[in-house]
Amino acid sequence: MSLVRVHNFAISLDGYGTGAGQSAEAHFGHAGDRLHQWMFATRWWQPGGNGGVDDAFVQQHDPGIGAEIMGAGKWGHPGWHEDPDWKGAWGPNPPFHTPVFVLTHHPRESIEAEGGTTFHFLDASPAEALEAAREAAGGQDVRIGGGPTVVRDFLAAGLVDHLHLAVVPILLGRGVRLWDGLEGLEKDYRVEATSSPSGITHVTFTRGAA
């Protein structure tokens, strides 16, 4: 069976995956782009970017992925469901290039974009969404794209096989935390950490205790 994977999910030292005060102008709230600056500096993101540890991890984002599941907060700012013209934050050719299943209490018709990305909107449980995504993935793996609430829900349901976190050395103090309600999660995984000269600590959780 295909695996369920999370890649390049950035959190602060105090566990926040996004900041407070999200809006159309501030997709990650008061965090701005501070959780993702490390990624923007890699070769994966831009020609001539940095190689090394950060790039090695970020390069694992795409291979073998046949579908993605994301939450309503990743798809758009609060209130996007009231704008029938909103088509996501990635322009006409989104970077996913697979079917994407958006979990929302405000489903709408599917949106077909350039580059092989089609957004489908579901009001469904994690297990139900995963069933749909696996069917669309055609035997390839399913990526859980975020935000923190969706990643937490899939972890709580025991559905994640591989989790890669980039722990960024900042303190946000407020926002949406990843770890709430997941006490003891580490017992179900082999946990490894790799430090980068950039200050990022890459932590991976792989199904099956050592």
Residue pairs with C-beta under 8 A, 6 or more apart in sequence:
1 134
2 66
2 134
2 137
2 139
2 140
2 141
2 142
3 141
3 142
3 161
3 162
4 130
4 141
4 142
4 143
4 144
4 154
4 159
4 160
4 161
4 162
5 65
5 141
5 142
5 143
5 144
5 160
5 161
5 162
5 163
5 164
6 143
6 144
6 145
6 146
6 151
6 154
6 160
6 162
6 163
6 164
6 165
7 57
7 58
7 60
7 61
7 143
7 164
8 39
8 57
8 58
8 61
8 164
8 166
9 17
9 146
9 148
9 151
9 163
9 164
9 165
9 166
9 178
10 17
10 35
10 36
10 38
10 39
10 165
10 166
10 167
10 168
11 17
11 35
11 148
11 165
11 166
11 167
11 168
11 178
12 31
12 35
12 167
12 168
12 170
12 171
12 172
12 175
13 167
13 168
13 169
13 170
13 171
14 171
14 172
14 173
14 177
15 177
15 178
15 179
16 31
16 148
16 172
16 173
16 174
16 175
16 176
16 177
16 178
17 35
17 146
17 147
17 148
17 151
17 175
17 176
17 177
17 178
18 28
18 29
18 31
18 35
18 73
18 147
18 148
18 175
18 176
19 26
19 28
19 29
19 30
19 31
19 32
19 172
19 174
19 175
20 29
20 30
20 174
20 175
21 29
21 30
22 28
22 29
22 73
22 77
22 78
23 29
23 77
23 78
24 77
24 79
26 32
27 77
27 89
28 35
28 36
29 175
30 172
30 174
30 175
31 172
31 175
33 40
34 168
34 170
35 168
35 170
38 54
38 166
38 168
38 196
38 198
38 199
38 200
39 45
39 54
39 58
39 166
40 46
40 49
41 49
41 50
41 54
41 198
42 49
42 50
42 51
42 54
42 55
42 58
43 49
43 50
43 51
43 55
44 55
44 58
44 59
44 61
45 58
49 55
50 198
52 196
52 197
53 194
53 195
53 196
53 197
53 198
53 200
53 202
54 166
54 196
54 198
54 200
54 202
57 164
57 166
57 194
57 202
60 164
61 143
62 97
64 140
64 141
65 98
65 137
65 140
65 141
65 142
65 143
66 98
66 99
66 136
66 137
66 138
66 139
66 140
66 141
66 142
67 98
67 99
67 100
67 101
67 133
67 134
67 136
67 137
67 140
67 142
67 143
68 96
68 98
68 99
68 100
68 101
68 133
68 142
68 143
68 144
68 145
69 100
69 101
69 103
69 129
69 130
69 133
69 142
69 143
69 144
69 145
69 150
69 154
70 100
70 101
70 102
70 103
70 144
70 145
70 146
70 147
70 150
71 102
71 103
71 104
71 146
71 147
71 149
71 150
72 80
72 81
72 102
72 103
72 104
72 105
72 106
73 147
73 149
73 150
73 176
74 102
74 145
74 146
74 147
74 150
75 88
75 89
75 102
75 104
75 119
76 86
76 88
76 89
80 86
81 104
81 106
81 108
84 108
87 111
87 113
87 119
88 94
88 111
88 113
88 119
90 96
90 113
92 113
92 114
93 113
93 114
93 115
93 117
94 100
94 113
94 114
94 115
94 117
96 117
96 145
97 115
97 116
97 117
98 116
98 117
98 136
98 137
99 117
99 118
99 120
99 133
99 136
99 137
100 117
100 118
100 119
100 120
100 145
101 120
101 121
101 122
101 129
101 132
101 133
101 136
102 119
102 120
102 121
102 122
103 122
103 123
103 124
103 129
103 150
104 121
104 122
104 123
105 123
106 121
106 123
107 121
107 122
107 123
108 121
109 121
110 118
110 119
110 120
110 121
111 118
111 119
112 118
112 119
113 119
120 132
120 136
122 128
122 129
122 132
124 132
125 157
126 150
126 153
126 154
126 157
126 159
127 157
127 159
130 142
130 154
130 159
133 142
134 142
144 150
144 151
144 154
144 160
147 176
148 176
148 177
148 178
149 176
151 160
151 163
151 178
152 178
152 179
152 180
152 181
152 182
154 160
155 163
155 182
155 185
156 181
156 182
158 188
160 205
160 207
161 206
161 207
162 204
162 205
162 206
162 207
163 189
163 204
163 205
163 206
164 202
164 203
164 204
165 178
165 202
165 203
165 204
165 205
166 200
166 201
166 202
167 200
167 201
167 202
167 203
168 199
168 200
169 199
169 200
169 201
179 185
185 205
186 205
187 209
188 207
188 209
189 205
189 206
189 207
189 208
189 209
190 205
190 206
190 207
190 208
190 209
190 210
191 203
191 204
191 205
191 206
192 203
192 204
192 206
193 201
193 202
193 203
193 204
194 201
194 202
194 204
195 201
195 202
196 202
